[in-house]
């Protein structure tokens, strides 16, 4: 899977290309928000999938909430209300893991159970 040209294009240096990451600096329990911005199979036009999460989205007391947001017809919606824009590498490790699971699924590298798609 990792050796394909498509993988290299969508995950340069093994980091998701079509995301925007935000940190609201502890203003809410779901401190980190990652918006999936690319066009993947099943994405509704004008809607953006996202995950809002604490630093431990897999912990029983952590937060990992998926959602969708609709934006008015503009090319690049503003996400200022989500906090400061950060790099994927700045996310806590568990947040990176959650984002990668979603990203690989959205771009059809894995099935809904995380198994590689052939």
C-alpha positions as CSV (number, residue, x, y, z in Angstrom):
1,X,0.0,0.0,0.0
2,X,2.7,2.6,1.0
3,X,4.6,2.1,-2.3
4,X,1.8,3.3,-4.6
5,X,2.0,6.7,-6.3
6,X,-1.5,7.5,-5.0
7,X,-0.3,6.9,-1.4
8,X,2.7,9.1,-1.9
9,X,0.6,11.9,-3.4
10,X,-2.1,11.8,-0.6
11,X,0.4,11.2,2.3
12,X,3.7,12.9,1.5
13,X,6.2,11.9,4.2
14,X,3.5,9.7,5.7
15,X,1.5,12.8,6.8
16,X,-2.1,13.5,5.5
17,X,-2.0,16.1,2.8
18,X,-5.7,17.2,2.8
19,X,-6.3,18.2,6.4
20,X,-6.3,21.4,8.5
21,X,-5.4,21.1,12.2
22,X,-6.4,23.5,14.9
23,X,-5.6,23.9,18.6
24,X,-8.0,26.1,20.7
25,X,-5.5,26.1,23.6
26,X,-7.7,24.3,26.2
27,X,-10.7,26.5,25.7
28,X,-12.9,23.4,25.4
29,X,-12.6,19.7,26.2
30,X,-12.3,19.0,22.5
31,X,-9.1,21.1,22.2
32,X,-8.0,19.8,18.8
33,X,-10.0,19.9,15.6
34,X,-8.9,18.4,12.3
35,X,-10.9,19.1,9.2
36,X,-10.6,16.8,6.2
37,X,-10.5,19.1,3.2
38,X,-9.9,17.0,0.1
39,X,-12.3,15.2,-2.2
40,X,-12.7,11.6,-1.2
41,X,-15.3,9.0,-2.1
42,X,-18.6,9.7,-0.4
43,X,-17.9,13.3,0.4
44,X,-21.0,15.5,0.0
45,X,-20.4,18.7,-2.0
46,X,-20.1,21.7,0.3
47,X,-19.8,19.6,3.5
48,X,-16.6,19.0,5.4
49,X,-15.9,16.1,7.8
50,X,-14.0,16.8,11.0
51,X,-12.9,15.3,14.2
52,X,-12.9,17.2,17.5
53,X,-10.8,15.6,20.2
54,X,-9.0,15.8,23.5
55,X,-5.3,14.8,23.7
56,X,-6.5,11.3,24.4
57,X,-9.3,10.5,22.0
58,X,-9.2,6.7,22.7
59,X,-9.2,7.0,26.5
60,X,-12.6,6.2,28.2
61,X,-12.6,9.7,29.6
62,X,-11.2,11.3,26.4
63,X,-13.1,12.9,23.6
64,X,-13.1,12.0,19.9
65,X,-16.2,13.3,18.1
66,X,-16.8,13.2,14.4
67,X,-19.1,15.5,12.6
68,X,-19.8,17.4,9.4
69,X,-20.2,21.1,8.8
70,X,-21.8,22.9,5.8
71,X,-20.2,26.1,4.6
72,X,-21.7,28.7,2.3
73,X,-20.4,28.6,-1.3
74,X,-16.9,30.0,-0.9
75,X,-13.6,28.5,-2.0
76,X,-11.8,28.3,1.3
77,X,-13.9,28.5,4.4
78,X,-12.6,30.3,7.5
79,X,-11.8,28.1,10.5
80,X,-10.7,30.9,12.9
81,X,-13.3,29.8,15.5
82,X,-11.5,26.5,15.9
83,X,-8.3,28.1,17.3
84,X,-4.8,28.4,16.1
85,X,-3.8,26.5,13.0
86,X,-1.1,23.9,13.8
87,X,0.8,21.3,11.8
88,X,-0.1,17.6,11.9
89,X,3.2,16.9,13.6
90,X,2.2,19.2,16.5
91,X,-0.8,17.0,17.4
92,X,-0.5,14.6,20.3
93,X,0.3,11.0,19.3
94,X,-3.1,9.6,19.9
95,X,-4.7,12.4,17.9
96,X,-2.4,11.6,15.0
97,X,-3.4,8.0,15.2
98,X,-7.1,8.9,15.1
99,X,-6.6,11.3,12.1
100,X,-4.6,8.6,10.2
101,X,-7.3,6.0,10.8
102,X,-9.9,8.4,9.4
103,X,-7.7,9.6,6.5
104,X,-6.8,6.1,5.3
105,X,-10.5,5.1,5.4
106,X,-11.8,8.3,3.7
107,X,-9.2,7.9,0.8
108,X,-10.0,4.1,0.5
109,X,-6.7,2.7,1.8
110,X,-8.5,0.8,4.5
111,X,-12.0,-0.6,5.1
112,X,-14.2,0.4,8.1
113,X,-12.3,-2.0,10.3
114,X,-8.9,-0.6,9.4
115,X,-7.9,-3.5,7.2
116,X,-5.9,-2.6,4.0
117,X,-8.0,-2.5,0.8
118,X,-6.5,-4.4,-2.1
